[in-house]
Amino acid sequence: MIEKYPEFRAMYEEVYSICRSMEDVMKIFSDELRILDENTVMNMIDEMREENEQIKTELQDMKANRHNLEEQKQTLEEQNQTLEEQNQGLKKEKKGLEEQNQSLESEIKRKDEKIALLETQSQESRRLYEEMARQVDELRRKLANQDQTV
């Protein structure tokens, strides 16, 4: 092959001498491993930096979210306070209406009793009136009979 491609002779000789010298081969592998280790460390550092930046971004987002949640909590607490005050007012109003309702029911009961009494009195008056009207009619008949007999 060297005869066919004489321009590569120097390289072939170098490769042959390297292969002959195991120490040189080990040095090449050692150098390559060192370069790989350096590249691996650099990649790990880059990955850690990216991860650190991502964590910082997430932390900022969480802080902003926390701030929003605190504002929402404050708003909800204020709304709750307002609703509690309204609830207290409605309870007082309900109590007043219940008392008013009881008062009106008592008044209705009294008026119903009065109506019942008046109806009873009216029936009694009607009965008395009818009784008196009969008596008057009877007296008129008696007078009319007496006037005819006289």
RACOR-V284941 format. One record per pair of residues at least 6 apart in sequence whose ideal C-beta (glycine too) atoms are under 8 Angstrom apart, sorted by the first residue. I is the first residue (numbers start at 1). GAP is how many residues later the second one is. Records with the same first field share a line. If there is no record, write none. Layout:
I->GAP + GAP
//
This chain:
1->7 + 11
2->6 + 7 + 10
17->7
18->6 + 7 + 10
19->6
//
